[in-house]
Amino acid sequence: MTEHNEIFAAFVLRVFLGILFFAQGYDKVFRIKINGILQTFEHPFIVRHIPRWMLVWSAYFTSYTELICGFMLILGFVKYYALYLLGIDLLMVAVAFSIIEPIWDLRHVFPRMLLLLLALMVPSEWDVISVDWCWSLFRLIRSIGLSK
């Protein structure tokens, strides 16, 4: 029974984290749009003499990383690469918020960081309800079939 609990826990963790990031990325890309993000952060960055190109680049990177990698986590496809990129994304968000205000509210970023770290520590053997696991099973079956 414990094995089933671990499998379900890994699935729920990965999909939940994926939904959080996908929804955030979707909001940034399709509702707020990149220009809205730039307008929000432009003044604090200019006041601190941060080049505009850094803001533009990071707005695109964080928005599309959250959208695409969140979707990949929901599917369970290239999970570790998605988690690595989302980790970089969270570090960039932390730097941006720290530039704007050295003491900022962690209530949105910190839980995502903890969930991301937990997802990185979950053994891949537990995450069997995923495209990655199906793909590895397919490759195993194919390699056995080719070796005969």
C-alpha positions as CSV (number, residue, x, y, z in Angstrom):
1,M,0.0,0.0,0.0
2,T,2.9,2.4,0.7
3,E,4.1,2.1,-2.9
4,H,0.7,3.3,-4.1
5,N,0.8,6.2,-1.7
6,E,4.2,7.2,-3.0
7,I,3.1,7.0,-6.6
8,F,0.0,9.1,-5.9
9,A,2.0,11.6,-3.8
10,A,4.5,12.1,-6.6
11,F,1.7,12.5,-9.2
12,V,-0.2,15.0,-7.1
13,L,2.9,17.0,-6.3
14,R,4.1,17.2,-9.9
15,V,0.7,18.1,-11.3
16,F,-0.1,20.6,-8.6
17,L,3.2,22.4,-9.1
18,G,2.6,22.3,-12.9
19,I,-0.8,23.8,-12.5
20,L,0.6,26.6,-10.4
21,F,3.3,27.5,-12.9
22,F,1.1,27.0,-16.0
23,A,-1.6,29.2,-14.6
24,Q,0.9,31.9,-13.7
25,G,2.6,31.7,-17.1
26,Y,-0.7,31.7,-18.9
27,D,-1.7,34.8,-17.0
28,K,1.6,36.5,-17.9
29,V,1.5,35.6,-21.6
30,F,-2.1,35.8,-22.5
31,R,-3.8,38.1,-20.0
32,I,-1.3,40.6,-18.6
33,K,1.0,40.2,-21.6
34,I,4.7,41.0,-21.6
35,N,4.0,44.8,-22.0
36,G,2.0,44.7,-18.8
37,I,4.8,43.0,-16.9
38,L,7.3,45.6,-18.4
39,Q,5.1,48.5,-17.3
40,T,4.9,47.1,-13.7
41,F,8.6,46.6,-13.3
42,E,10.1,49.2,-15.6
43,H,10.2,52.2,-13.2
44,P,11.8,50.3,-10.2
45,F,14.4,48.9,-12.6
46,I,15.2,52.2,-14.3
47,V,15.5,54.0,-10.9
48,R,18.1,51.4,-9.9
49,H,20.0,51.7,-13.2
50,I,19.2,48.2,-14.4
51,P,19.3,48.0,-18.2
52,R,15.9,47.7,-19.8
53,W,17.1,44.8,-22.0
54,M,17.6,42.7,-18.8
55,L,14.0,43.4,-17.8
56,V,12.7,42.5,-21.2
57,W,14.7,39.4,-21.4
58,S,13.7,38.2,-17.9
59,A,10.0,39.0,-18.5
60,Y,10.0,36.8,-21.6
61,F,12.1,34.1,-20.0
62,T,10.0,33.9,-16.8
63,S,6.7,34.1,-18.6
64,Y,7.3,31.5,-21.2
65,T,9.3,29.2,-18.8
66,E,6.4,29.1,-16.4
67,L,3.9,28.5,-19.2
68,I,5.8,25.8,-21.0
69,C,7.5,24.1,-18.1
70,G,4.2,24.1,-16.1
71,F,2.5,22.3,-18.9
72,M,5.4,19.8,-19.1
73,L,5.1,19.1,-15.4
74,I,1.4,18.5,-15.8
75,L,2.2,15.9,-18.5
76,G,5.2,14.5,-16.7
77,F,7.3,15.1,-19.8
78,V,11.0,16.0,-19.4
79,K,10.2,16.6,-15.7
80,Y,13.7,17.3,-14.5
81,Y,14.6,19.8,-17.2
82,A,11.3,21.6,-16.5
83,L,12.1,21.7,-12.8
84,Y,15.6,23.0,-13.4
85,L,14.3,25.8,-15.6
86,L,11.6,26.6,-13.1
87,G,14.3,26.7,-10.4
88,I,16.2,29.3,-12.5
89,D,13.0,31.1,-13.0
90,L,12.3,31.3,-9.2
91,L,15.9,32.6,-8.6
92,M,15.4,35.3,-11.2
93,V,12.1,36.3,-9.6
94,A,13.8,36.5,-6.2
95,V,16.5,38.7,-7.7
96,A,13.9,41.0,-9.4
97,F,11.8,41.3,-6.3
98,S,14.9,42.0,-4.2
99,I,16.0,44.7,-6.5
100,I,12.6,46.4,-6.2
101,E,12.3,46.0,-2.5
102,P,15.0,44.3,-0.3
103,I,12.4,42.9,2.1
104,W,9.5,41.5,0.0
105,D,6.6,39.3,0.7
106,L,7.6,35.6,0.1
107,R,4.1,34.2,0.3
108,H,3.8,33.4,-3.4
109,V,7.4,32.5,-4.2
110,F,8.5,30.5,-1.2
111,P,5.8,27.8,-1.3
112,R,6.6,27.3,-5.0
113,M,10.3,27.0,-4.2
114,L,9.6,24.4,-1.4
115,L,7.3,22.4,-3.7
116,L,9.9,22.5,-6.5
117,L,12.7,21.3,-4.2
118,L,10.4,18.5,-2.9
119,A,9.6,17.5,-6.5
120,L,13.3,17.4,-7.3
121,M,13.9,15.0,-4.3
122,V,11.1,12.6,-5.2
123,P,12.6,9.4,-6.6
124,S,11.8,9.0,-10.3
125,E,10.6,5.4,-9.5
126,W,7.7,7.0,-7.7
127,D,6.6,9.2,-10.7
128,V,5.1,6.5,-12.9
129,I,2.0,8.3,-13.9
130,S,3.8,10.4,-16.5
131,V,4.8,10.7,-20.1
132,D,8.4,10.2,-19.1
133,W,7.7,6.8,-17.5
134,C,5.6,5.7,-20.5
135,W,8.4,6.8,-22.8
136,S,11.0,4.9,-20.8
137,L,8.8,1.8,-20.8
138,F,8.4,2.0,-24.5
139,R,12.2,2.4,-25.0
140,L,12.8,-0.6,-22.8
141,I,10.3,-2.8,-24.7
142,R,11.8,-1.6,-28.0
143,S,15.3,-2.4,-26.9
144,I,14.3,-5.9,-25.8
145,G,12.6,-6.4,-29.1
146,L,15.6,-5.2,-31.1
147,S,18.1,-7.3,-29.1
148,K,16.5,-10.7,-30.1
